[in-house]
Amino acid sequence: MTQSSKQRTAGGERHRLPAITRWRWRAAFVVLWAVAPLALQAQTPLPPVDAEAIYRRLEQQDAELQWLRSRLSEVPALTAAQSGDAAASAFRQPQAQYASATANEFDELKSRLAAVEEAQAKAKPEESAGGWIDVSDEKWTVKLGGHVQLDYITWADADPSIADAQNYFNYRRLRLVADGTGYGQFDFRLQMTLEPGQGSHDNQYASPDVKDAYVSMNEIPWIGRIRIGNFFVPFSLEQVTNDRNNIFNERSIPTQGIFAPGREVGIALYNCTADQNVTWAGGLFFDDLNDTIKTRFDDNQGYRLSGRLTWLPYYDEPSNGRYLFHTGIGLLHTNDHDDSVRFRARPQVQRGPVLIDSGNLAADSYTTGNVEWAIVWGPVTLQNEAFLSQVNMLSGETVQVGGAYSHLSCFLTGENRNFERFGQHGAQFGRNKPLTNFFAVPGCFGWGAWEAKARWSYLDLTGANSGRYNDLTMGFNWYWSERTRIMFDWIHPVTSTETVFGATASDLIAMRFDVNW
């Protein structure tokens, strides 16, 4: 711009340039404003780039972002009732207000956590040095159950000499059960019957009998388990195995009610080694109290003293006992309450004529020993027991009687019999469980488990001049589930001349539907 263009008049007023001149100068100014930076950039070099400073700044910003994210994760989520706008507004609060709210929430959470920990500390039982805790405030936990067995028995070919060989249907078992645990170490069982009593055909009326009625205390140091009440006398593998888990309709001839007593009122101790491969049990019981009244008025109550010892020389741990070898011995001494001892048996069914009977023997006591062993090898099981009893007659002489059984079973569908090393009554067989239950739905079905079986059992009362009884039983079981099955037994009893009906041979068919829960 020229010097003349800036001169003023003496009065201080500016000389105005013509309009054309003004537009020329404006255009020149615009061009100069646009071009000057480019010329300056071309002439002046850029400052050097500090890459390390940039990286340090980026790392600093990344650390700040991580810290902000961690702080945000500690803030409780907004409730579902808050809208999106309200959430956005909450994050736009001033930093001081945000920090104050977060601190308040943290304080509240800390106080809640402290209250919860204090309550848990008060509720938690004190643990002893041995790892046990006090559960004095625990109550009973009760489970109700039941057992139903429907039997149909037919004499397919009765020997003409046998009287009263009638076909029949009945409820073999119709029972209600209550099982319970509580107070850390205790359990109980109460089982009452509703089925008709056993015996002759004219006894068709139900009478509520007491079967199981006991309380147990478990895991007592040095003692193990103690049980008081009405329960199985610890003697004989087949006898202490629950009827729900035995594989024939009835136990073998020398077991049930002959040499192995059923349930009696008394007290017993049970224990085992740490690996449960060795078990022992013993008990003292009243002699043969009636299941219905469980009462006896007599100065001589009689007693039974029993002991049982078992050993598993081999037990396959990886398969949970699919392969095992079990052995055991037992001893039972009975001091009879009325000085009268009797051994008798029916043909492996609950009702019907007695085929062998010693009659009432005038004796004050008798002692029975037994040996037991069983092999489970995959689907095949072989189980055996033998009994020998010495009866002490009032006359001073002794009479010996005995018996045995052996049975073989095989699961055609691949299962195996389950064995409980230290179960409810010590070493015993447990519940059999199919690999696949029996079912039928559209497009699919299951076969359940199928088990073939055969048994020979024997009772020898020749020492009491009452003959011998041999029995062959064959059949199968069809398991719909672990608690439901159909059983089929073909029974062939053979008796000698000295028995009740003389030398006889017959055939019976026994069918059962068995369910429990």
Secondary structure, DSSP 8 states (H G I E B T S, - for coil): --GGGG-B-TTS-B----HHHHHHHHHHHHHHHHHHHHHHHHHS------HHHHHHHHHHHHHHHHHHHHHHHHS----TTS-HHHHHHHHTS-HHHHHHHHHHHHHHHHHHHHHHHHHHHHHS--B-TTS-B--TT---EEEEEEEEEEEEEEEEE--TT-S----EEEEEEEEEEEEEEETTTEEEEEEEE-SB-SBSTT---B---EEEEEEEEEEETTTEEEEEEEEE-S--HHHHS-TTT-SSSS--TTTBTTTB--EEEEEEEEEE-TTSSEEEEEEEEES---TTT-----S---EEEEEEEEEEEEE-TTTTSSEEEEEEEEEEEEE-SSS-B--EE-SSSSBS--SEE---B-EEEEEEEEEEEEEEETTEEEEEEEEEEEEEETTS-EEEEEEEEEEEEEETTS----EEEEETTEEEE-----SS-EEEETTEEEE-EEEEEEEEEEEE-GGGT--EEEEEEEEEEEEEETTEEEEEEEEEEEE-TTSTTSSEE-EEEEEEEEEE-
